[in-house]
Amino acid sequence: MRLGFIGCGNMAEAIMGGVIKNNFLNPEDIIGSDIAEAGRDRVKQDYGIRVTESNLEVAENSDILILAVKPQFYQSVIEEIRDAVEKQLIITIAPGKTLNWLEEQFGKPVKIFRAMPNTAALVLEGMTAACMNKYVTEEEKDYACHLLGCFGEVEIVPERLFDAVVAVSGSSPAYVFMMIEAMADAAVSEGMPRLQAYKFAAQAVMGSAKMVLDLKQHPGELKDMVCSPGGTTIEAVRVLEERGFRGALIEAMKVCADVSRSL
């Protein structure tokens, strides 16, 4: 199976890295194009794949084609490769570009698998939502899920939930990074060295997330486990509630989903 990338940015690199590290495909089975020569040189050096400046060449030499460019470039890229796309499975990773919109751009029956990964794919801990149009076979769906599973978890969800996916996983690393930064700042104010503060904060967040996933308990129940009567944690939780921590997060995610719908 030949895998092609149009666009060789961070997300494309995350997918390449996962695919190669997991021996899903060999570097010689992968080809990529990018408008920037530096981008092409980087992935060639780091992953040993074939590169070209021609998007058309990538489309013509791929069985699975991943469109990894910014959403604003999708229309022009599809116009460029439209005639070369016949039996390829097209995987898209752009927010706001629906299956209907993509089908209209190609103007003919095309197999489209829409995915929404997040930046944690860079460390092989991504969370990806996926859906597909009616031309994708069950075998192709399974293959695409295994490919995307090389850098994290994959869930098939209805396309109507994709804006929620953008808010809850696509954009959420930014919220978590802000929280880690704030936690570290507070630790520094208490005298902890900066690098050590980042490690403590990040490990606490990672461990907490793993507890939710592994223990299968309600997050509120896990929170209650930490909040001893009259203890330090319940006082911290009280202040967070007073300052609207949960409400602010919910409102931020609703805005994020609204912007996703408007793209």
Backbone torsions as a table, in degrees:
resi	resn	phi	psi	omega
1	MET	NA	131.7	-178.9
2	ARG	-103.3	130.6	-176.4
3	LEU	-113.4	129.7	-179.5
4	GLY	-121.3	145.4	177.0
5	PHE	-122.5	126.8	167.5
6	ILE	-103.7	107.3	-169.9
7	GLY	103.7	126.0	-176.5
8	CYS	-124.6	42.3	179.4
9	GLY	-82.5	-159.6	-173.9
10	ASN	-59.5	-44.8	-176.7
11	MET	-69.8	-39.5	176.2
12	ALA	-60.6	-42.6	178.6
13	GLU	-63.0	-38.7	178.4
14	ALA	-61.3	-42.8	179.6
15	ILE	-67.2	-45.5	177.6
16	MET	-56.6	-48.1	-177.7
17	GLY	-60.4	-43.5	179.8
18	GLY	-66.6	-42.6	-179.1
19	VAL	-62.9	-43.7	-177.5
20	ILE	-74.5	-43.0	-179.2
21	LYS	-61.2	-36.3	-179.0
22	ASN	-89.2	8.0	178.9
23	ASN	56.8	30.3	177.4
24	PHE	-71.8	-40.3	174.7
25	LEU	-142.1	158.3	175.3
26	ASN	-89.8	153.0	179.4
27	PRO	-53.5	-35.5	-178.4
28	GLU	-69.8	-11.9	177.5
29	ASP	-91.3	2.2	-174.3
30	ILE	-118.7	135.1	176.5
31	ILE	-131.2	143.8	-179.2
32	GLY	-140.1	151.4	174.9
33	SER	-127.2	152.4	176.9
34	ASP	-155.3	145.5	-179.2
35	ILE	-65.8	-25.7	-177.7
36	ALA	-98.6	128.9	178.2
37	GLU	-61.2	-36.2	179.8
38	ALA	-61.9	-38.6	178.4
39	GLY	-65.4	-41.9	178.4
40	ARG	-64.0	-45.3	-179.0
41	ASP	-62.9	-37.3	-177.2
42	ARG	-64.6	-49.0	-177.5
43	VAL	-71.8	-29.4	176.0
44	LYS	-65.1	-42.8	-179.2
45	GLN	-72.5	-43.0	-174.5
46	ASP	-76.2	-34.2	-172.8
47	TYR	-120.1	-10.2	177.6
48	GLY	72.3	22.4	-179.9
49	ILE	-85.9	166.9	173.1
50	ARG	-79.4	143.9	178.8
51	VAL	-132.0	156.8	178.3
52	THR	-154.0	159.0	174.4
53	GLU	-89.7	-2.3	-175.7
54	SER	-100.0	115.7	173.9
55	ASN	-64.2	-35.4	-179.7
56	LEU	-63.4	-40.6	178.8
57	GLU	-62.4	-39.0	177.9
58	VAL	-63.6	-45.9	-179.4
59	ALA	-61.5	-39.7	-177.7
60	GLU	-72.3	-19.8	-175.1
61	ASN	-116.5	29.4	-178.3
62	SER	-132.2	142.8	169.7
63	ASP	-92.4	-33.9	173.8
64	ILE	-122.2	127.3	-175.1
65	LEU	-120.5	119.2	179.6
66	ILE	-100.9	121.0	176.8
67	LEU	-89.9	103.3	-173.6
68	ALA	-115.7	38.8	176.5
69	VAL	-103.2	169.0	178.5
70	LYS	-64.3	148.9	-177.2
71	PRO	-52.2	-35.7	-176.6
72	GLN	-68.4	-14.1	-180.0
73	PHE	-100.4	-2.4	-175.8
74	TYR	-60.0	-45.7	-176.0
75	GLN	-60.9	-45.9	-178.3
76	SER	-69.3	-36.8	178.4
77	VAL	-65.8	-43.8	179.8
78	ILE	-63.8	-39.9	176.4
79	GLU	-58.7	-37.4	-177.7
80	GLU	-70.4	-36.9	-172.5
81	ILE	-105.2	-4.5	-171.8
82	ARG	-49.3	-48.4	-175.5
83	ASP	-69.3	-21.2	-179.1
84	ALA	-88.8	-9.3	-178.3
85	VAL	-92.6	119.4	179.1
86	GLU	-127.2	-76.2	-176.6
87	LYS	-103.4	-0.8	-177.7
88	GLN	-64.1	149.5	169.6
89	LEU	-89.7	121.8	-178.9
90	ILE	-97.5	122.2	175.2
91	ILE	-107.8	124.5	179.7
92	THR	-112.8	149.3	-178.9
93	ILE	-132.1	25.9	-176.8
94	ALA	-99.8	131.8	174.3
95	PRO	-67.0	146.9	174.1
96	GLY	84.7	-14.5	-178.5
97	LYS	-95.8	97.4	-173.7
98	THR	-75.8	166.3	177.0
99	LEU	-59.7	-42.2	179.6
100	ASN	-62.4	-44.6	179.5
101	TRP	-62.0	-44.1	-179.0
102	LEU	-63.8	-43.0	178.5
103	GLU	-62.0	-40.0	178.5
104	GLU	-63.2	-37.9	-179.4
105	GLN	-67.2	-38.6	178.8
106	PHE	-75.1	-30.5	175.4
107	GLY	69.6	19.7	179.3
108	LYS	-163.4	165.9	178.5
109	PRO	-62.9	119.5	-179.7
110	VAL	-136.7	140.9	177.9
111	LYS	-78.1	115.3	-176.4
112	ILE	-124.0	127.4	177.7
113	PHE	-118.9	109.1	-176.4
114	ARG	-92.6	126.5	-177.8
115	ALA	-126.5	150.7	177.1
116	MET	-133.0	87.4	177.6
117	PRO	-85.5	175.2	173.4
118	ASN	-127.0	174.5	-170.3
119	THR	-69.9	-14.6	176.1
120	ALA	-64.6	-10.6	173.0
121	ALA	-58.5	-26.2	-179.5
122	LEU	-62.1	-25.5	178.0
123	VAL	-115.2	23.7	176.3
124	LEU	61.1	31.1	176.7
125	GLU	-127.9	35.1	-177.2
126	GLY	-72.3	162.0	171.0
127	MET	-124.1	117.5	-174.1
128	THR	-121.2	129.0	170.0
129	ALA	-96.9	149.3	-178.4
130	ALA	-147.5	149.2	170.9
131	CYS	-148.5	171.6	-174.7
132	MET	-150.6	162.3	176.7
133	ASN	-89.9	178.8	-170.7
134	LYS	-71.1	-12.6	-177.9
135	TYR	-84.6	-11.8	-179.4
136	VAL	-82.8	126.0	180.0
137	THR	-78.2	165.9	177.8
138	GLU	-62.3	-38.7	178.3
139	GLU	-64.4	-41.8	178.3
140	GLU	-67.2	-37.2	176.6
141	LYS	-61.0	-46.6	-179.6
142	ASP	-62.8	-40.0	-179.5
143	TYR	-65.3	-43.9	179.9
144	ALA	-63.8	-39.2	178.8
145	CYS	-65.4	-39.3	177.3
146	HIS	-65.7	-39.0	178.7
147	LEU	-62.3	-49.5	-179.0
148	LEU	-69.5	-24.9	177.5
149	GLY	-71.8	-7.6	177.6
150	CYS	-68.5	-15.3	-179.7
151	PHE	-128.1	23.6	176.5
152	GLY	149.7	-155.3	-178.5
153	GLU	-94.2	149.0	179.1
154	VAL	-131.2	135.0	176.2
155	GLU	-131.3	134.4	171.8
156	ILE	-82.4	124.8	-179.8
157	VAL	-132.8	155.4	175.2
158	PRO	-62.1	144.6	-177.5
159	GLU	-61.2	-27.9	-179.5
160	ARG	-62.7	-16.4	180.0
161	LEU	-95.7	2.6	-174.0
162	PHE	-65.2	-32.1	177.4
163	ASP	-68.1	-35.0	173.9
164	ALA	-66.4	-37.5	178.0
165	VAL	-61.7	-43.0	178.3
166	VAL	-56.4	-42.7	-177.0
167	ALA	-72.7	-41.0	-171.6
168	VAL	-87.4	-23.9	179.5
169	SER	-133.7	-38.1	-177.6
170	GLY	-63.1	-48.0	-178.3
171	SER	-96.5	-15.9	-170.9
172	SER	-64.2	-25.6	174.4
173	PRO	-53.8	-33.5	178.4
174	ALA	-63.3	-40.3	179.4
175	TYR	-64.3	-42.7	-177.8
176	VAL	-66.6	-40.5	177.8
177	PHE	-61.2	-40.0	177.5
178	MET	-62.7	-40.9	179.6
179	MET	-65.3	-43.6	178.7
180	ILE	-61.5	-42.1	179.3
181	GLU	-62.1	-43.6	-179.7
182	ALA	-66.6	-41.1	178.0
183	MET	-61.3	-42.3	179.3
184	ALA	-66.1	-40.1	177.7
185	ASP	-58.6	-42.0	179.7
186	ALA	-65.0	-40.8	178.8
187	ALA	-64.7	-38.8	177.4
188	VAL	-62.8	-39.3	179.2
189	SER	-64.7	-21.3	176.7
190	GLU	-92.3	3.9	174.6
191	GLY	105.7	0.9	-179.0
192	MET	-79.7	138.6	176.2
193	PRO	-60.1	146.2	-171.7
194	ARG	-56.1	-52.2	-176.8
195	LEU	-63.2	-38.7	178.2
196	GLN	-66.0	-37.0	178.9
197	ALA	-63.8	-42.2	177.6
198	TYR	-61.6	-41.3	-178.9
199	LYS	-64.9	-46.1	179.6
200	PHE	-61.1	-45.3	-177.6
201	ALA	-65.8	-47.2	-177.4
202	ALA	-65.4	-42.0	179.7
203	GLN	-65.9	-36.9	177.6
204	ALA	-62.7	-41.7	179.0
205	VAL	-66.7	-45.0	-179.7
206	MET	-62.6	-44.1	179.2
207	GLY	-64.4	-39.2	178.8
208	SER	-63.9	-43.2	178.3
209	ALA	-62.3	-40.5	179.8
210	LYS	-65.4	-35.2	176.4
211	MET	-62.7	-42.8	178.2
212	VAL	-60.4	-44.8	-176.6
213	LEU	-72.9	-41.1	-173.1
214	ASP	-85.3	-38.9	-175.4
215	LEU	-83.2	-18.2	178.1
216	LYS	59.5	28.8	177.3
217	GLN	-101.4	155.6	179.2
218	HIS	-61.9	137.4	179.0
219	PRO	-54.9	-35.5	177.8
220	GLY	-64.0	-37.2	177.8
221	GLU	-65.8	-41.6	178.8
222	LEU	-66.1	-37.2	176.3
223	LYS	-61.9	-42.9	179.8
224	ASP	-63.4	-30.8	178.8
225	MET	-62.3	-30.3	-177.2
226	VAL	-86.6	-22.4	-172.8
227	CYS	-90.6	85.7	177.4
228	SER	-70.0	147.3	178.4
229	PRO	-57.1	127.7	178.6
230	GLY	67.4	15.3	-175.0
231	GLY	-93.0	-173.6	-176.8
232	THR	-71.5	-40.6	-172.4
233	THR	-67.2	-42.5	-178.3
234	ILE	-64.1	-30.2	176.5
235	GLU	-69.5	-39.9	176.6
236	ALA	-64.5	-41.5	178.6
237	VAL	-63.4	-39.8	179.1
238	ARG	-59.2	-43.3	179.7
239	VAL	-66.1	-41.8	178.4
240	LEU	-61.1	-39.9	177.6
241	GLU	-66.0	-41.7	178.4
242	GLU	-60.9	-37.3	-177.3
243	ARG	-85.2	1.6	175.6
244	GLY	76.7	33.9	-177.0
245	PHE	-55.3	-54.0	-177.1
246	ARG	-67.9	-42.3	179.7
247	GLY	-61.8	-41.0	179.2
248	ALA	-63.3	-40.5	-179.8
249	LEU	-66.4	-43.2	178.9
250	ILE	-61.8	-45.4	-179.2
251	GLU	-65.2	-38.5	178.1
252	ALA	-62.1	-41.2	-179.6
253	MET	-69.7	-34.8	177.7
254	LYS	-65.7	-40.1	176.3
255	VAL	-63.5	-42.3	179.4
256	CYS	-59.0	-45.6	179.2
257	ALA	-65.1	-37.9	177.9
258	ASP	-62.8	-42.8	178.9
259	VAL	-65.0	-40.5	178.0
260	SER	-59.0	-41.5	179.1
261	ARG	-64.5	-27.7	-175.7
262	SER	-87.1	-8.7	-176.7
263	LEU	-68.7	NA	NA
